[in-house]
Amino acid sequence: MPFLEFSLHPIVDNSELVFKEGEGTFHSNNTFVISSSFYNSKAGVWEPVLEKFTFTQEIDINPINEYKKKIDIIAEKGPLNLDISDEMVRIVLF
């Protein structure tokens, strides 16, 4: 049985691929939610490790102009919560 689960869910997908004569550009602005859980076999339940966290990824690429490439990852407002239990530490370390 797996003991760690990782989830990445897209919320908004705004990707655009444009081809003009002699050039092509790619622009993407997407929002995702990530989370992770640990299976506590002692308690028989999945426990959150990384609570749901939202971030936005932006990509701009112009293959003709080498200076016009940009990748940004922007965290939404709110905390990034990590929960580490004694049982998780015991299983990972021993």
C-alpha positions as CSV (number, residue, x, y, z in Angstrom):
1,M,0.0,0.0,0.0
2,P,1.3,3.5,-0.8
3,F,2.1,5.7,2.1
4,L,2.2,9.1,0.4
5,E,-0.2,10.7,-2.0
6,F,0.4,13.9,-4.0
7,S,-2.4,15.7,-5.8
8,L,-2.2,18.5,-8.4
9,H,-5.6,19.8,-9.7
10,P,-6.0,22.5,-12.3
11,I,-8.6,25.1,-11.5
12,V,-8.1,27.5,-14.4
13,D,-6.5,26.7,-17.7
14,N,-5.8,29.7,-20.0
15,S,-3.2,28.4,-22.5
16,E,-2.8,30.0,-25.9
17,L,-0.5,28.8,-28.7
18,V,-0.3,31.4,-31.6
19,F,1.5,30.9,-34.9
20,K,2.2,33.8,-37.1
21,E,4.2,33.7,-40.3
22,G,7.8,33.2,-39.3
23,E,7.2,32.9,-35.5
24,G,5.2,31.2,-32.9
25,T,4.4,32.2,-29.3
26,F,3.1,30.3,-26.3
27,H,1.3,31.9,-23.4
28,S,-0.1,30.0,-20.4
29,N,-1.7,31.3,-17.2
30,N,-3.0,28.5,-15.1
31,T,-4.1,28.1,-11.5
32,F,-3.6,24.9,-9.5
33,V,-4.3,23.4,-6.1
34,I,-1.7,21.0,-4.7
35,S,-2.0,18.8,-1.6
36,S,-0.4,15.7,-0.1
37,S,-1.5,13.1,2.4
38,F,0.3,10.4,4.3
39,Y,-1.3,7.0,5.2
40,N,-1.0,6.4,8.9
41,S,-1.2,2.6,9.1
42,K,-1.3,2.6,12.9
43,A,-4.6,4.6,12.8
44,G,-5.8,3.3,9.4
45,V,-6.4,6.8,8.0
46,W,-5.0,9.2,5.5
47,E,-3.6,12.4,7.2
48,P,-2.8,15.6,5.4
49,V,0.9,16.5,5.0
50,L,0.5,19.5,2.7
51,E,-2.9,21.1,3.1
52,K,-4.6,22.4,0.0
53,F,-2.6,25.3,-1.4
54,T,-3.3,27.4,-4.5
55,F,-0.8,28.8,-6.9
56,T,-0.7,30.3,-10.4
57,Q,1.8,29.4,-13.0
58,E,2.5,31.8,-15.9
59,I,4.6,31.0,-19.0
60,D,5.5,33.2,-21.9
61,I,7.7,31.9,-24.7
62,N,8.7,33.5,-28.0
63,P,11.2,31.1,-29.7
64,I,12.4,33.9,-32.1
65,N,13.4,36.3,-29.4
66,E,15.7,34.5,-26.9
67,Y,15.2,37.3,-24.3
68,K,11.4,36.9,-24.3
69,K,11.0,33.7,-22.2
70,K,9.4,33.9,-18.8
71,I,8.2,31.3,-16.3
72,D,6.6,32.6,-13.0
73,I,5.1,30.6,-10.1
74,I,3.0,32.9,-7.9
75,A,1.6,31.8,-4.6
76,E,-1.9,32.8,-3.7
77,K,-2.5,34.6,-0.5
78,G,-2.7,32.3,2.5
79,P,-0.3,30.1,4.4
80,L,1.4,26.9,3.2
81,N,0.6,24.4,5.9
82,L,2.7,21.3,6.4
83,D,1.5,18.7,9.0
84,I,4.1,16.2,10.2
85,S,3.0,13.5,12.6
86,D,5.1,11.4,14.9
87,E,4.0,8.3,13.0
88,M,5.1,9.8,9.6
89,V,8.5,10.6,11.0
90,R,8.8,7.1,12.5
91,I,8.0,5.4,9.2
92,V,10.2,7.6,7.0
93,L,13.2,7.4,9.3
94,F,13.0,3.7,10.4
